[in-house]
């Protein structure tokens, strides 16, 4: 993905978020140079910030996701008392834009439709080996009430609705009837090791530097800072 395209997506995403009455935190707008400052070290360590992915397929409009991590704990703190054991993201799933089938080993997450279109989530259970069970029904908690769908069934969340997903829940999702602003509240988020995809795809985009970055992505931190 070209950096110029990433920059355009950042601008478009920020405008969409604001159009629905939400505002990103001030550190979202730090320049790459400002982010290098020592007092921003926790932002970098916790991998908070912008994340634009096309899953390595270079077809962002068809398969991709806009994410911004607003807060995040550390894996090393899991199991401790009085520690930050949670994370929060804001995401945008565009109309018919697929986030491909995946699950997590550790993360439990609430996925919340914050506004826009309908969020469609395709669901499967994991089998004993962690693969996809294509016959078992899937029961999930939707705003405190259990809802059951068949294997591969589509759960549709209107604005304001949310679902809780556990590590044994395989899921893919996309927007329907318009772009969707998504909230995610979860246990500590680790995108480097805790994403298991159905197909061998990448979690982060390969960036072609055709212009200077508007803001750094979390995937830039190891190389640009």
Helices and strands as residue ranges (DSSP letters): H 3-19, G 26-29, H 32-35, G 38-40, H 41-45, E 49-53, E 65-72, G 75-77, E 86-93, E 99-103, E 109-126, E 132-133, E 138-142, E 145-149, E 153-157, E 162-165, E 169-187, E 196-197, G 218-220, H 221-224
